[in-house]
Amino acid sequence: MTASIINGKEVSQELRASMTAEVKRLSEQGVVPGLAVVLVGEDPASQVYVRNKEKACHDLGFYSEVHRLDASTSQADLLALVDKLNKQESINGILVQLPLPGHIEEKAVIDAIAVEKDVDGFHPVNVGNLVIGDDSLLPCTPAGVIELIKRTGIEMSGKHAVVIGRSNIVGKPVSLLLQRENATVTMCHSRTANMKEITRQADILVVAIGRANFVDAEYVKPGAVVIDVGMNRLDNGKLAGDVDFESVKEVSGPITPVPGGVGPMTITMLMQNTLIAAKRAHGLA
Ligand code: NAP
């Protein structure tokens, strides 16, 4: 059996097309979603991510600002910029690109972003609202994972979902969102014993560990949905997921490739959060 491929690029394009139409309608009411991205230092991967976000804003008709700050910028100066953006009416979403240089405390910066402009969904209030099931801005990659599972047409309710990885930015929020969809969720991590026995029970398997090609066919129940969040740069420069796609696709159900699976969804969900934040700011949501 060869699995069907979940095409994140295509889903992303569809979502962006419907957002473009909505942005056009909003602009007729004088509302233009605005995103500010702050980059401190010159990390090459971060520079690429920031450029992609800038381009996505441009393509969708959002207002965007990119603040490129020197790596030696003090925490106080960064917090002052966040404070200014919190107060700026043309800005509905603020994203401070992580990681930050070592002398800046990431938590202090995330905590300083206004909750309603926290389009990364990392502020403790948004995280808390996610935990208790209240309305919140959802973290982008986990929201993208759920959207991709929905697109398979496979009902999550009542299914056994296993998440490998328990980070604050992927594994934990994915597990909460799966519970919200009424899946029964098991979390695995680096201390999990007999992991294969657990993952082989999964109807839905989400992998977010950061180890290239770690999950092979032996981890997967025949027909299971497999979502690979991993993005690992190999020595030859190529990008690899955490799932050994070639072997797993022979046993799994719908599966995401890397690249072209979860990756494209992350920026799309960021744009969606900015649109939601803009509508809320104007009392339209
Ligand atoms: P992370 O913070 O390093 O967390 C990795 C998690 O995997 C930890 O919970 C760790 O367990 C677990 N783990 C590590 N080795 C394991 C093993 N051998 N068996 C079981 N669990 C293991 O990573 P992350 O930020 O969640 O990112 C995970 C991957 O997703 C990375 O490849 C990253 O690049 C990618 N990512 C992609 C996107 C996207 O847009 N597509 C966004 C974010 C991240 P412990 O907690 O026990 O240490």
Residues whose N, C-alpha, C, O or C-beta is under 5 A from the ligand:
A	BS01	NAP	T141 G165 R166 S167 V170 G171 C188 H189 S190 R191 A208 I209 G210 V229 G230 M231 N232 V262 G263 T266
